[in-house]
């Protein structure tokens, strides 16, 4: 009996151990699956990212620079690169779907969809955590943190820093000016004469009237920025109004004024209408995308763009040299100002947000990842690439191969992590590039004397969040129709009269004014 009892006990014990083993295995499997979303091989942080790429062919998953960054940060990144041309649409669709990557680039921190989701608690408030990551505190300008705050005063994203002195502005073909005996324009009147000559006087010397002046486009992605008509045409409007952004401070009345109500905006519309009529910009203005407008400049078919000086080799100059071997880097000539105006940057270009679907512990790991990535030795991977592949070391200094870095999408990673407090090294691969960099540095220093900040950046208006998206669309549509000659200029006069009486714009103006006065301590 005792033997039978012991045998029965052993069988029960064995069954119990098997059950416990299966349960532990299942739990372990569940934990492993959960861990797989957070960590990869050897405890690496695994995360999904969505951001912008300016490149026609984005970096592949096995990109050598990506792999090197992953190794340095102990991470495995699944990056969804989205073209500049469609990013806003893709972002809105992704936000609406609720299936949001662990780290997502918000190109406009005051995007109405994102702002609404912030108020609903869909994204992490990073304010209590930032102080634990010194590179985020010290490597991103205070102005960027300040101007990306939400209405409640908190930061729901990490600003992607950008120099305040490096804002996009006019860049002109200096060799075309020299060939036609023209000087660098300093006023909108002088610019008009230059644009006219670029169209009529065969600046590319091929004997055919096939050039335009301004590589311009109007895109729905630019609603709320540069007069709602984009970086190129909006920069001309700003040269008329002297305003960076859509709001001007009137010190006499003690209020902000929407730039649509300014008489100078009408003057700029008449100017742009005439320029379009005279062929000084692409006829398919409304269908062009950013990359297509850039192609006009790169293919020697347009003489003026609006962009940052740092885009010279990354985007334009090397391609242009293939079409026009006589083009020199110093012919990529930035204007200091126009009508005494050039824009001062806001200190950021988009920001990185983390949705609440990411657990708190993983959110902290992501912040740690970005903090590590901002260490000089890690960030240098995307600046200089790999030794022997993207750069050589001569007398202790890294000499980059710009063509190979571009080929391997090095600068694309700046759309995830960027550092701006790097001393300007004007030394290039060649004397020609060094001379161009010295020119760019000189122009940026000169711009500081006349640069105008966007005083409305970061200001919040509850009414504005509701009504401005539709109003900005109406403004863009009407401006486009007037420029293209589909509506008379008088249509703008009627619109402005009605707009000045609009109660919702009045409420928005009051709320924006109150926010501005609070910021400046009035």
Residue pairs with C-beta under 8 A, 6 or more apart in sequence:
36 46
37 46
37 362
38 45
38 46
38 359
38 361
38 362
38 365
39 45
39 46
40 46
40 75
40 76
41 76
42 74
43 74
44 70
44 74
44 75
44 76
45 73
45 74
45 75
45 76
45 362
45 365
45 366
45 369
46 75
46 76
46 78
47 75
47 76
47 77
47 78
47 101
47 102
47 103
47 362
47 366
47 369
48 77
48 78
48 79
48 80
48 101
48 102
48 103
49 77
49 78
49 79
49 80
49 101
49 102
49 103
49 104
49 416
50 79
50 80
50 82
50 90
50 91
50 94
50 101
50 103
50 104
50 105
51 79
51 80
51 81
51 82
51 104
51 105
51 352
51 415
51 416
52 81
52 82
52 83
52 84
52 87
52 105
52 107
52 350
52 415
53 59
53 81
53 82
53 83
53 84
53 409
53 412
53 415
54 84
54 291
54 315
54 411
54 412
54 415
55 81
55 409
55 412
56 291
57 409
58 81
58 409
58 412
59 65
59 66
59 79
59 81
59 408
59 409
59 412
59 413
60 66
61 78
61 79
63 408
63 409
64 385
64 386
64 389
64 408
65 381
65 382
65 385
65 386
65 390
65 408
65 409
65 410
65 413
66 77
66 79
66 413
68 381
68 386
69 75
69 77
69 373
69 378
69 381
69 382
69 413
70 76
70 77
72 372
72 373
72 377
72 378
72 381
73 369
73 372
73 373
73 378
75 369
79 416
80 101
81 412
82 90
82 91
83 291
84 289
84 290
84 291
85 221
85 289
85 290
85 291
87 105
87 107
87 221
88 107
88 108
88 111
88 220
88 221
89 221
91 104
91 105
91 106
91 107
91 111
91 114
92 111
92 113
94 100
94 101
94 104
95 113
95 114
95 117
96 113
100 122
100 355
100 357
101 355
102 354
102 355
102 358
102 362
102 366
103 352
103 353
103 354
103 366
103 416
104 352
104 353
104 354
104 355
105 160
105 350
105 351
105 352
105 415
105 416
106 114
106 157
106 350
106 351
106 352
106 353
107 349
107 350
108 114
108 224
108 225
108 350
109 148
109 150
109 156
109 157
109 350
109 351
110 224
110 458
110 460
110 465
112 465
112 468
112 469
114 123
114 353
115 150
115 151
115 465
116 465
117 123
118 150
118 156
119 151
121 356
122 355
122 356
123 156
123 157
123 353
123 354
123 355
123 356
124 156
124 353
124 354
124 355
124 356
124 358
124 363
125 154
125 155
125 156
126 154
126 155
126 156
126 157
126 158
126 354
126 367
127 154
127 155
129 363
129 364
129 367
130 136
130 137
130 145
130 155
130 158
130 367
131 137
132 367
133 367
133 368
133 370
133 371
134 371
135 370
135 371
135 372
135 374
135 375
136 158
136 367
136 370
136 371
136 374
139 161
139 374
139 419
139 421
140 158
140 159
140 161
140 348
141 159
141 161
141 164
141 347
141 348
141 420
143 164
143 346
143 347
144 159
144 161
144 162
144 346
144 347
144 348
145 155
145 159
146 458
147 346
147 347
147 348
147 457
147 458
148 155
148 157
148 159
148 348
148 351
148 458
149 155
149 458
150 156
150 460
151 460
151 462
156 353
157 351
157 352
157 353
157 354
158 351
158 352
158 353
158 367
158 370
159 347
159 348
159 350
159 351
160 348
160 349
160 350
160 351
160 352
160 414
160 415
160 417
160 418
161 347
161 348
161 349
161 418
161 419
161 420
162 345
162 346
162 347
162 348
162 349
162 418
162 420
163 345
163 347
163 420
164 344
164 345
164 346
164 347
164 451
164 453
165 344
165 345
165 444
165 445
165 447
165 448
165 451
166 308
166 309
166 310
166 345
166 444
167 308
167 342
167 343
167 344
167 345
167 451
168 231
168 235
168 306
168 307
168 308
168 343
169 235
169 306
169 334
169 335
169 342
169 343
169 447
170 191
170 235
170 304
170 305
170 306
170 334
170 335
170 338
171 304
171 305
171 306
171 307
171 309
171 332
171 333
171 334
171 335
172 184
172 185
172 194
172 303
172 304
172 333
172 334
172 335
173 198
173 203
173 303
173 304
173 331
173 332
173 333
174 184
174 330
174 331
174 332
174 333
175 326
175 327
175 328
175 331
176 198
176 203
176 204
176 303
177 183
177 184
177 194
177 333
179 203
179 205
180 197
180 198
180 201
180 203
182 193
182 194
182 197
183 190
184 333
184 335
185 191
185 193
185 194
185 335
185 338
186 335
186 336
186 337
186 338
186 339
187 338
187 339
188 236
188 239
188 240
188 271
188 338
188 339
191 236
191 338
192 271
192 274
192 275
192 280
194 213
194 303
194 304
195 213
195 214
195 275
195 278
195 280
195 303
195 304
196 213
196 278
196 280
197 203
198 211
198 212
198 213
198 280
198 303
198 304
199 209
199 211
199 212
199 213
199 278
199 279
199 280
200 209
202 208
202 209
202 211
203 211
203 303
204 210
204 211
204 300
204 301
204 324
210 301
211 300
211 301
211 302
211 303
212 279
212 280
212 281
212 282
212 296
212 301
212 302
212 303
213 275
213 280
213 281
213 302
213 303
213 304
214 232
214 233
214 275
214 280
214 281
214 302
214 304
214 305
215 232
215 281
215 282
215 293
215 294
215 296
215 297
215 302
215 304
215 305
216 230
216 232
216 233
216 281
216 282
216 285
216 288
216 293
217 230
217 232
217 282
217 285
217 286
217 288
217 289
217 290
217 292
217 293
218 229
218 230
218 233
218 285
218 286
218 476
218 479
218 480
218 483
219 230
219 289
219 290
220 473
220 476
222 228
222 229
222 230
222 231
222 234
222 476
223 469
223 472
223 473
223 476
224 246
224 468
224 469
224 472
225 231
225 234
225 245
225 246
226 233
226 234
226 235
226 237
226 238
226 245
227 233
227 234
227 237
227 238
227 241
227 246
227 259
227 260
227 265
227 268
227 475
227 479
228 234
228 246
228 472
228 473
228 475
228 476
228 479
229 237
229 476
229 479
229 480
229 483
231 306
231 307
232 293
232 305
232 306
233 272
233 281
233 483
235 306
235 338
235 343
236 268
236 271
236 272
236 338
237 259
237 265
237 268
237 269
237 272
238 244
238 341
238 343
238 452
239 268
239 338
239 339
239 341
240 264
240 265
240 267
240 268
240 271
240 339
241 248
241 259
241 262
241 264
241 265
241 268
242 248
242 264
242 339
242 340
242 341
242 452
243 259
243 262
243 452
244 343
244 344
244 452
244 453
244 454
244 455
245 259
245 454
245 455
245 456
245 457
246 258
246 259
246 260
246 456
246 472
247 256
247 257
247 258
247 259
247 455
247 456
247 459
247 512
248 256
248 257
248 259
248 262
249 255
249 256
249 257
249 455
249 516
250 256
250 257
254 513
255 509
255 510
255 513
256 455
256 456
256 509
256 512
256 513
256 516
257 509
258 499
258 505
258 509
259 265
260 475
260 496
260 499
261 496
261 499
261 500
266 489
266 492
266 493
266 496
269 479
269 482
269 483
269 489
269 492
270 489
272 483
273 482
273 483
273 485
273 489
275 281
276 283
276 285
276 483
276 484
276 485
277 485
282 288
282 293
282 296
282 302
285 480
285 483
285 484
286 480
286 484
293 302
293 305
294 305
294 307
294 315
294 316
296 302
297 303
297 305
297 316
297 320
298 315
298 316
298 319
298 320
298 323
299 319
299 320
299 323
300 320
300 323
300 324
300 327
305 316
307 315
307 316
309 332
309 334
309 440
309 443
309 444
310 440
312 329
312 332
312 436
312 440
313 329
313 402
313 406
313 433
314 402
314 406
314 411
316 332
317 327
317 329
317 332
318 402
318 403
318 406
320 327
321 327
328 432
328 436
329 428
329 432
329 433
329 435
329 436
330 432
330 435
330 436
330 439
332 436
333 439
334 439
334 440
334 443
335 342
335 443
336 342
336 443
336 446
336 447
336 450
337 447
337 450
340 450
341 450
341 452
342 447
342 450
342 451
342 452
343 451
343 452
343 454
344 451
344 452
344 453
344 454
346 453
346 454
346 457
350 415
352 370
352 416
354 363
354 366
358 366
370 417
372 378
373 379
373 416
373 417
374 417
374 419
376 419
379 417
379 419
380 398
382 410
382 411
382 413
382 414
382 417
383 400
383 410
383 422
384 390
384 391
384 398
384 400
384 405
385 391
385 400
385 401
385 404
385 405
385 408
385 410
387 393
387 398
389 404
390 400
390 401
390 404
390 405
390 408
390 410
391 398
391 399
391 400
391 401
392 398
392 399
392 401
393 399
399 429
400 429
401 429
402 429
402 433
405 411
424 437
424 441
425 437
426 434
426 437
426 438
426 441
427 434
427 437
428 434
428 436
428 437
455 516
456 512
456 516
459 512
459 515
459 516
459 519
460 511
460 515
461 468
461 508
461 511
461 512
461 515
462 511
463 504
463 507
463 508
463 511
464 508
464 511
464 512
466 504
467 504
467 505
467 508
468 508
471 499
471 505
474 495
478 487
478 491
478 492
478 495
479 492
481 487
481 491
482 488
482 489
482 491
482 492
499 505
